[in-house]
Amino acid sequence: MTHAEARRVREAVGRLILVLTLMALALIALSLSGGASAAPAQPLEKPKITIAVGGKPGLYYLPLTIAEQLGYFKDEGLDVTIDDFAGGAKALQAVVGGSADVGTGAFEHTLLMQTKGLTYQAFVVLGAAPQLVLGVVKSKAGEVKSVKDLKGMRVGVSAPGSSTHMLVSVALTKAGLKPTDVSIVGVGSNATVVAAARNGQVDAVSNVDPMMTLLQESGDVKVLIDTRTQAGTRAMFGGPMPAAVMYAPQSFIQKNPRTVQALANAIVRADKWLQHASAKELLKTVPEPYLLGDKTLYLKAFANCREAFSQDGMMLADGPATALKALASFTPEVKPSQIRLGDTWTNTFATQANRQYP
């Protein structure tokens, strides 16, 4: 090889080394920047959101409280205001009236809205079982052996039209009675439930934890129906029954998909956190007033409900059909053949949230 040829080979090798070095530097820069060609994240359509809920201190809505307390909404770029009402029916009214953007409440609300010509859609699930408990107060326990014996009595619910009321109506219908065979009394969903049961305001009460565990442990109520477990839920409703969901008008979801995705992300993270939370972590996160002054009791109530929380925010396959059947059993205006069940829920946002937070 001549000197000229050797020089050309050295120059070619040098150029190759330079090219390879530049390529390596470009790859490093690309990885550090998250991808030079990646499109910037689009802003949320409505970062300031108001959520309506009915009875937030109850374990029924615990994933909402967890998402709020752990900053999951803020992580998604949301500025959330949570308006708490006496019951789910009142929260729904706030969404319908426009004072709240989205609601957190029982899935059945989406079915009832369709009978009024309005399409509301659940887009992430908080509860995979209702967590509702129906019990008779101590003074009536001797004469009430079953739901059938409640005829003519006063039954306390969080608010008329809420999921606690729905449980009473389904139970009465199954027992061969009419929902109107009892008097429904709104007693809220916090410490007022305990007062109503102890002060003779009601003969029976349908509500959620931790209030029902407190009344059960103190002997103030005898449990007739318990849907805090999957087994109890199937026994009552004949199949899987979705409970608390986050829902909104379908038009809102279509106009604000990134905002809805952010909400779903926060709830899915909360659902997953609850699957592994220790007692210490739970007590540190839940606001002190929600504990009813008894941390041990609260933990016992949480244990009673733990399997009722959704694991991933996804709607159960047969859940909507079970809910429709239950609602139609005592609500004449709900005719299954006229309900577009597929329009009442979507797993699109929960599916994406699970990809982002596996």
Residue pairs with C-beta under 8 A, 6 or more apart in sequence:
1 9
29 36
30 36
42 258
43 77
43 258
44 76
44 77
44 78
44 256
44 258
44 259
44 262
45 255
45 256
45 257
45 258
45 259
46 101
46 256
46 259
47 77
47 78
47 79
47 259
48 78
48 79
48 81
49 78
49 79
49 80
49 81
49 101
49 102
49 259
49 263
50 80
50 81
50 82
50 83
50 99
50 100
50 101
50 102
51 64
51 80
51 81
51 82
51 83
51 100
51 101
51 102
51 103
51 104
51 246
52 83
52 85
52 91
52 92
52 94
52 95
52 99
52 100
52 102
52 103
52 104
52 105
53 61
53 64
53 82
53 83
53 84
53 85
53 88
53 91
53 103
53 104
53 105
54 84
54 85
54 86
54 87
54 88
54 89
54 90
54 91
54 92
54 105
54 158
54 159
54 162
54 189
55 61
55 84
55 85
55 86
55 87
55 88
55 158
55 188
55 189
55 190
55 208
56 64
56 65
56 82
56 84
57 65
57 189
57 190
57 287
57 289
57 290
58 189
58 190
58 207
58 208
58 209
58 210
58 211
59 131
59 208
59 209
59 210
59 301
59 302
59 305
60 126
60 127
60 130
60 131
60 163
60 208
60 209
60 243
60 244
61 104
61 126
61 244
62 126
62 274
62 286
62 302
62 309
63 126
63 127
63 244
63 267
63 270
63 271
63 274
63 309
63 310
64 82
64 104
64 126
64 244
64 246
64 267
64 270
65 285
65 286
65 287
65 290
66 72
66 270
66 273
66 274
66 285
67 73
67 266
67 267
67 269
67 270
68 80
68 82
69 285
69 286
69 287
70 269
70 270
70 273
70 285
72 265
72 266
72 267
72 269
72 270
73 79
73 80
73 262
73 263
73 266
75 266
76 262
76 263
76 265
76 266
77 262
78 259
78 262
78 263
78 266
83 91
83 94
83 99
83 100
85 91
85 94
85 159
86 158
86 159
86 186
86 188
86 189
87 157
87 158
87 159
87 160
87 161
87 162
87 164
87 186
87 188
87 189
88 103
88 105
88 106
88 109
88 158
88 159
88 161
88 162
88 163
89 109
89 159
89 160
89 161
89 162
89 165
90 159
90 162
91 100
91 103
91 104
91 105
92 103
92 105
92 109
92 113
92 161
94 100
94 103
95 101
95 102
95 103
95 120
95 247
95 248
95 249
96 113
96 118
101 248
101 252
102 246
102 247
102 248
102 252
102 260
102 263
103 109
103 246
103 247
103 248
104 126
104 244
104 245
104 246
104 247
105 162
105 163
105 244
105 245
105 247
106 130
106 162
106 163
106 166
106 243
106 244
106 245
107 122
107 125
107 242
107 243
107 244
107 245
107 247
107 319
107 320
107 323
107 344
107 345
108 163
108 166
108 323
108 326
108 327
109 120
109 247
110 120
110 121
110 122
110 245
110 247
110 344
110 345
111 323
111 324
111 327
111 334
111 339
111 344
112 327
112 331
112 334
113 119
113 120
114 120
114 339
114 340
114 343
114 344
115 333
115 334
115 338
115 339
118 249
119 249
119 250
119 251
119 340
119 343
119 344
120 247
120 248
120 249
120 250
120 344
121 247
121 248
121 249
121 250
121 253
121 343
121 344
121 345
121 346
122 242
122 245
122 246
122 247
122 315
122 344
122 345
122 346
123 245
123 246
123 247
123 248
123 253
123 260
123 263
123 264
123 345
123 346
123 348
123 349
123 350
124 245
124 246
124 263
124 264
124 267
124 268
124 313
124 349
124 350
124 353
125 242
125 243
125 244
125 245
125 271
125 310
125 313
125 314
125 315
125 316
125 350
126 243
126 244
126 245
126 246
126 267
126 270
126 271
126 309
126 310
126 313
127 242
127 243
127 244
127 245
127 308
127 309
127 310
128 230
128 240
128 242
128 243
128 307
128 308
128 309
128 310
128 311
128 316
128 319
129 227
129 228
129 229
129 230
129 232
129 233
129 240
129 241
129 243
129 307
129 308
130 163
130 167
130 227
130 233
130 237
130 241
130 243
130 308
131 208
131 209
131 227
131 228
131 243
131 305
131 308
132 163
132 164
132 167
132 206
132 207
132 208
132 225
132 227
132 228
133 206
133 207
133 208
133 209
133 212
133 216
133 223
133 225
133 226
133 227
133 228
134 147
134 155
134 167
134 168
134 171
134 204
134 205
134 206
134 223
134 224
134 225
135 204
135 205
135 206
135 212
135 215
135 216
135 221
135 222
135 223
135 224
136 144
136 150
136 203
136 204
136 221
136 222
136 224
137 197
137 198
137 200
137 202
137 203
137 204
137 205
137 220
137 221
138 219
138 220
138 221
138 222
139 200
139 203
140 153
140 203
140 204
141 222
143 149
144 150
144 153
144 203
144 204
144 222
144 224
146 175
146 224
147 171
147 172
147 174
147 175
147 177
147 224
147 225
148 175
148 176
148 177
150 172
150 177
150 181
150 182
150 203
150 204
151 177
151 181
151 182
152 181
152 182
153 182
153 183
153 203
153 204
154 182
154 183
154 185
154 201
154 202
154 203
154 204
155 168
155 182
155 183
155 184
155 185
155 202
155 203
155 204
155 205
155 206
156 185
156 186
156 187
156 193
156 196
156 197
156 201
156 202
156 204
156 205
156 206
156 207
157 164
157 165
157 168
157 184
157 185
157 186
157 187
157 205
157 206
157 207
158 164
158 165
158 186
158 187
158 188
158 189
158 193
158 207
158 208
159 165
159 186
159 188
159 189
160 184
160 186
163 243
164 189
164 206
164 207
164 208
165 184
165 206
166 326
166 327
167 206
167 225
167 227
167 236
168 179
168 182
168 184
168 206
169 179
169 330
169 331
170 236
170 237
170 326
170 329
170 330
171 224
171 225
171 236
172 178
172 179
172 181
172 182
172 330
173 179
173 329
173 330
174 236
174 329
179 330
182 204
185 196
185 201
185 202
187 193
187 196
187 201
187 202
187 205
187 207
189 207
189 208
189 211
190 211
191 211
191 292
193 205
193 207
193 211
193 212
193 215
194 211
194 214
194 215
194 220
194 292
195 201
196 202
196 205
197 205
197 215
197 220
197 221
198 220
204 221
204 224
205 212
205 215
205 221
209 228
209 301
209 302
209 304
209 305
210 290
210 291
210 292
210 297
210 298
210 301
210 302
211 292
212 221
212 223
212 301
213 297
213 300
213 301
213 304
214 292
214 294
214 297
214 301
215 221
216 223
217 297
217 300
225 232
225 236
226 232
227 233
227 236
227 237
227 241
227 308
228 304
228 305
228 307
228 308
229 307
229 308
230 240
230 307
230 308
233 240
233 241
233 308
234 240
237 322
237 323
237 325
237 326
238 322
238 325
239 318
239 319
239 321
239 322
239 325
240 316
240 317
240 318
240 319
240 322
241 319
241 322
241 323
241 326
242 315
242 316
242 319
242 320
242 322
242 323
242 345
243 308
245 315
245 345
246 263
246 264
246 267
248 260
250 343
252 260
253 260
253 346
260 349
261 349
261 352
261 353
263 349
264 313
264 349
264 350
264 352
264 353
265 352
265 353
265 356
265 357
267 313
267 353
268 312
268 313
268 350
268 353
268 354
268 357
269 353
269 357
271 309
271 310
271 311
271 312
271 313
272 311
272 312
272 357
274 306
274 309
275 309
275 311
277 285
279 299
282 299
282 302
283 291
283 295
283 298
283 299
286 298
290 298
291 297
291 298
292 298
312 350
312 354
313 350
313 353
313 354
314 347
314 350
314 351
314 354
315 345
315 346
315 347
315 350
320 341
320 344
320 345
321 341
324 334
324 336
324 339
324 341
325 336
327 334
328 334
328 335
328 336
